Amino acid sequence: MSIATDIGPTSKYRSKPLDRLGWWASRLIALNGFAGIFVILPLGFQIHVLGQIQGGLADPEAADLSDLLVAGGYGLLALGFLCSGLTVLFWTYRAAANVHAVHPGAMEIRPGWAVGWNFVPIWSLWKPYQAMKQIWQASVSPDPVPDMFAKWWFGWVGFNLISNGSGRMLDRATENGDIDKMQMALVLTIVEIALFMMACYFFYRIVCDITRAQKTMASSTAHVFE
């Protein structure tokens, strides 16, 4: 597959206010992270129910309730992920475009690719991080990015990697009726959601800092590129 170069002309980008997008993106990220609680608690209850079944204390009503709570929690998380994800993509494009407009040459990755790299296999493991790092250094400070960047990306990549393994493990264990492995898969899922919540917390801080810095950047810049 041919990948377009990140370096290109910047004259087509214009600086626009980021405040409203930043407000929505940060709030939706925070809410999405908080929604993880409504998945972790039902998963813990489901592990408990499986233990009861294994011990011969089967309670069909409790099993049905645990399934319902887990499904509801995942539904809430999926809805939040969709809303926050779309808003974050718009916010990322606008933040990158503002950098290209106000500080041409300060950022190598173009706004379209700052968003697009999230959907390219393999490259998605580091390119979105690189894009956010460049936005931060051009907007907030040219110094090395703070530790919260590493914590954000560790949580995000860990969430994605574990989710693939835990999902397959749970499917196989359910097919074989292996309660021990089902419980193990659910524990891994709890770790996965905890990493997601961690990523949301640190990304919330990054979005807030960049949004605030770009407001100052725009007000102190007399000329922007059309």
N, C-alpha and C positions, 0 to 999 in steps of 0.2 A: 504494500500500500504506500502510495506517495503522500508524504506529509508536507503541507505547505510550510514555508519558512515563517518564523515568528517575527522576523524583522521586516518592516515595510513602511511606507509613507504614513505620516501622521496628520497631514493637513486636513483630512476630511472629518476629524473629530472636533467636537465642540464641548466646552465645559458647561455642565448643567447642575443644578442643585441636587445634592444627594440626601438631604435631610429626611424627606418623606420616605423614600425607599429604605434608608438606614433605620428609621424608626420602625417600620413594618418588619423589616428583615430581622432586626434584633429581637423584637417582641415575639415573633413567630418561632425563632430559634429557641428562645427561652421556654416558650410554651411546649414546643416539641420535646425539648429535653425533660421538662417536668412530666410530660405524658408517659415517659418511660416508667415512672412509678406504677402506673396503672397496668403495666405489663409484668413488672418484676413481682409485685405482690400476688397476682393470680398464679404466676408460675411457681412461686413458693408454695401456695396452697395446693397446686396440682401435684407437686412433689410429695407433699404430705398425704394427699389422697392415694397416690400410687403406693406409698408405704403402707397405708392401711389395707389396700387390696392385697399386697404381697403378704401381709400378716394374717390374711383371712378375715379381715374386718371390712369387707366390701360394703360400700354405701352407694348405691346407684344414684341417689339424689345428689350426693356430694360430688360424684364424678361428673354428672351432667352440669352441675353448677360451676365446677372448675373449668370445664370446656367452654361454657358460656362466658365466663369472666375473662379467660385468656383470649377468646375470639373478640370480645368487646374491646379489650385493651389493645390488641393488635390493630383493630379497626380504627381506634382513636389515634394510634401512633402513625398508621399509614396516611390518614387524613392530614395530620399535622406535618408529616414528612413531605407530602405533595405540596401543601400550601407554602411551607417554609422553603422548600427546595426551589420552587419556581421564583419566589421572591428573591432568594439569595442569588439566583442566576442573573436576574435583572440588575440587582444591586452590584454584582461583580462586574458586569459589562459596563455599567455607568461609572463605577469607581475607576476602572481601567481607562475608559475613554477620557475621563477628566484628567488623569495623569498624562495621557498622550497629548491632550489639548494644551494643558498649562505648562507641562515640563517635557517637551519633546526630547526623546533620547534617554530619558530617565528610566524607561521601562521597555524591555525588548519584546515581551509577549504582547501581541495585539489584543484588543478587547474581545474580539470574536473567539480567539483561541483561549483566552482566560476562562471562557465558558466552555468552549468545545472540548478542551482536553479532558474534562470530566467524563466524556463519553467514549474516549479512545482507550481500548484495553491496553494494559501494561503501562502506557504513558500516564494513565490516570492515577498511578501509584505515587507520582512525584510532581508532575507538571502543574496541577492545580495549586499545590503547595508553593511551587516556584512562582506562579503568577501572583498569589496572595502576598508572598514575601516582597515581590517587586512593587506591588501597589503600596504596601506598608512603608517601604524604604523611600519611595518617592513622595508619599503623603505625610507620614509621621516623622520619620527620622532615617537618615542614611546609615545609621549605626546598625550593627548586627541585630536581628530581630530578637525580641525577648523570649524567655523559656516557654511562654504559653503557646507559641507556635508549634514547638516540638510536642507539647502535651496535646494540643488540638489534633495534630496529624497522627500521632500515635493512637489516640482514641478512635479517630475516624477509620484508619486503615485496619486497626485491630477489630473494630466492629464488623467491617466488611469481610475480613478473612475468617473470623470465627463464625459468622452467620452462615457462610457456605458449609463449613464442616458440621456445625451443630444441626443444621436442617437435614443434611443427609443422614447423620447418625440417628436422629429422631425418627425419620421415615423407616430406616432399616429395623430399628428396635421395635417400632409399632407393628411392622409386618410380621416380625418373629415373636412378638409377645414378650420381649425381654424387658422386664420392668427395671432391672438394675441399669441397663444401658439407656432406657428412657429417662430415668432420673438423672443420669450423668449428662445426657444431652440437654435436659432442662437446666441443669446447673450451668453448663456452658452458655446456654441462651441468656441466663441471668447475667453472666459475665459480659456477654456481648452487648446487652442493653445498657449495662453500667458504663461500658466504654463509650457507647453512643451518647449517654448523658454527659459524660466527661467532655467529649468532643463538642457538644452543644454549648456547654458552659464557657469553654475557652474561646470558641468561635464567636459567641455572643460578645465577649470582651474585645476581640479583634475587630468585629464589625463596628462596634460603638466607637472605638478609638479612631479607626480610619474615617468614619463618617464625621466625627467631630473635627479631625485634622483637616479634612477636605473643605469643611465650611470655612475654616480659617484661611486655608490656601486660596480659596476662591475670592474671599473678601480682600486679600492682600495682593492680588494679582490684577494689574491694571489692563493687561492685554491677554486675550486668549486667541488661539488659532481657530479660524473658521474652517 
